[in-house]
Amino acid sequence: DSEIAEIGIGLGSLTYPLLSLKRKTYLFEIDHAYIRLAKERILNNFSNVHLFEGDALENLHRIQTTPVFIFGNLPYHLTTEILIFIVSNFENWLGGIFMVQKEFADRLTSEVSSISVFLRGLTTTKHLKVVHKNCFYPIPKIHSSLIQILPLAPGERRIQTKNEILLWSRLLRAIFWGKRKQIQ
């Protein structure tokens, strides 16, 4: 059985349905108010859950060998770093569905950028749905999107080892550094 992780549990609107699947679940939250709420309302009612308090980037390594499917409303300023960490370091990762900025989702699925090319070497990425900004409270200034990212099977991956992944990432960042840079 695969396990589940959720990054950014907030008020738990996705957490409760995930926990109802009765799989081992890992929760990542940085906000102290949401952590307190989770301890009072979630952790006491479910035995199959573990909460990691603090920055997800500092805690994700704790489950990187776990066969896990990851969900998350990713903090927009850390989306790229979180996805690169997961794709680069998770050995048994089964995939994920993430809420991201609409513009970021468009960049991943419809444009050529360093992050979109990086992910294409290791995953398949699919834009699932635009989520209108009015679906949130307080209402943000931008729309969001749901994306699905699934790892390629080892035989389908163009990049295999951690060293190749690191080299691939550095090469792409160098190639795409600066606007309108031409590759000679």
C-alpha positions in Angstrom: 0.0 0.0 0.0 1.2 3.4 -0.9 1.3 6.2 1.6 0.1 9.8 1.3 1.6 13.2 2.1 0.0 16.6 2.2 2.1 19.8 2.0 0.3 22.8 3.6 -2.7 21.4 5.4 -4.3 24.7 6.2 -7.8 24.2 7.7 -7.8 20.5 6.7 -10.3 20.7 3.9 -8.2 18.2 1.9 -6.7 16.5 4.9 -9.9 14.9 6.2 -10.8 13.2 2.8 -7.2 12.0 2.6 -7.3 10.5 6.1 -10.5 8.8 5.3 -8.5 6.6 2.8 -7.0 5.0 5.9 -3.5 5.0 4.6 -0.4 6.2 6.5 -0.4 9.9 6.0 2.3 12.6 6.5 1.3 16.2 7.0 3.6 19.2 6.5 2.6 22.6 7.9 4.5 25.7 8.9 1.7 27.9 10.2 1.4 27.6 14.0 -2.3 28.3 14.0 -2.9 25.4 11.6 -0.5 23.2 13.5 -2.5 23.8 16.7 -5.8 23.2 14.9 -4.4 19.9 13.5 -3.3 18.7 16.9 -6.7 19.5 18.4 -8.9 18.2 15.6 -7.0 15.8 13.4 -4.2 14.0 15.2 -6.4 12.9 18.1 -8.9 11.3 15.7 -6.5 9.3 13.5 -3.7 7.0 14.3 -2.3 6.7 10.8 -1.0 10.3 10.6 2.3 12.0 11.4 2.6 15.8 11.4 5.9 17.5 10.5 6.0 21.0 11.9 7.9 23.7 10.1 9.2 24.4 6.6 8.3 21.5 4.2 11.6 21.9 2.5 13.4 21.2 5.8 11.3 18.1 6.5 10.5 16.4 3.2 13.8 14.4 3.4 12.2 12.4 6.2 9.9 10.6 3.8 12.1 10.5 0.7 12.5 6.7 0.7 8.7 6.1 1.3 6.4 5.0 -1.5 4.2 8.1 -1.3 1.7 10.1 -3.4 1.9 13.8 -2.5 -0.8 16.4 -2.5 -0.4 20.0 -1.7 -1.4 23.6 -2.0 2.2 24.7 -2.4 3.4 28.0 -1.1 3.8 29.9 -4.4 7.2 31.3 -3.5 8.6 27.8 -2.9 6.8 25.8 -5.6 9.9 25.4 -7.9 12.2 24.4 -5.0 9.7 21.9 -3.5 9.0 20.2 -6.9 12.7 20.0 -7.7 13.5 18.5 -4.3 10.8 15.9 -4.7 11.6 14.9 -8.2 15.4 14.9 -7.6 15.4 13.1 -4.2 12.4 10.9 -3.7 13.3 7.3 -4.6 9.8 5.7 -4.5 7.7 8.7 -5.2 4.4 7.7 -6.9 3.4 11.2 -8.1 1.5 14.2 -6.9 -1.3 16.6 -7.4 -0.5 20.2 -6.5 -2.2 23.6 -6.4 0.1 26.2 -7.9 -0.2 29.6 -9.5 -1.9 29.5 -12.8 1.0 31.2 -14.5 3.4 28.6 -13.1 1.1 25.7 -14.3 1.1 27.3 -17.8 4.9 27.6 -17.7 5.1 23.9 -16.8 2.6 22.6 -19.3 2.6 25.0 -22.3 5.9 26.8 -22.4 9.6 26.0 -22.6 11.4 27.0 -19.4 14.2 25.6 -17.3 11.7 24.0 -14.9 9.4 22.6 -17.6 12.4 21.0 -19.5 13.8 19.7 -16.2 10.5 18.0 -15.3 10.1 16.6 -18.8 13.3 14.6 -18.4 12.0 12.9 -15.2 8.2 13.2 -15.2 5.0 13.7 -17.1 3.1 16.9 -16.1 -0.5 17.6 -16.8 -2.6 20.7 -16.2 -5.9 19.4 -14.6 -8.0 22.5 -13.8 -7.9 26.3 -13.3 -9.2 27.2 -9.8 -10.7 30.7 -9.9 -9.4 33.1 -7.3 -12.9 33.6 -5.9 -12.8 30.0 -4.6 -10.4 31.2 -1.8 -10.9 33.4 1.2 -9.4 35.8 1.5 -9.5 36.3 -2.3 -6.0 36.4 -3.8 -5.0 38.5 -6.7 -4.3 35.6 -9.0 -5.9 32.4 -10.2 -4.5 29.0 -9.3 -4.3 25.7 -11.1 -4.2 22.0 -10.2 -1.4 20.1 -11.9 -0.6 16.4 -11.8 3.1 15.3 -11.9 3.9 11.6 -12.3 7.4 10.2 -12.3 8.6 8.4 -15.5 9.4 4.7 -15.1 13.2 4.2 -14.7 13.5 2.9 -18.3 11.7 5.9 -19.7 13.8 8.5 -17.8 16.5 10.3 -19.8 18.3 11.1 -16.6 19.0 8.3 -14.2 21.4 9.0 -11.3 21.4 11.8 -8.7 24.6 13.2 -10.3 22.9 13.3 -13.7 19.9 15.1 -12.2 22.2 17.7 -10.6 24.1 18.2 -13.9 20.8 18.4 -15.8 19.5 21.0 -13.4 22.6 23.1 -13.6 22.8 22.9 -17.3 19.2 24.0 -17.7 19.6 26.9 -15.3 22.7 28.1 -17.3 20.9 27.7 -20.6 17.8 29.6 -19.5 19.5 32.2 -17.4 18.5 35.7 -18.6 15.6 36.8 -20.7 15.9 36.3 -24.5 19.3 34.7 -24.2 20.3 32.9 -27.3 21.9 29.5 -27.1 24.9 29.4 -29.4 
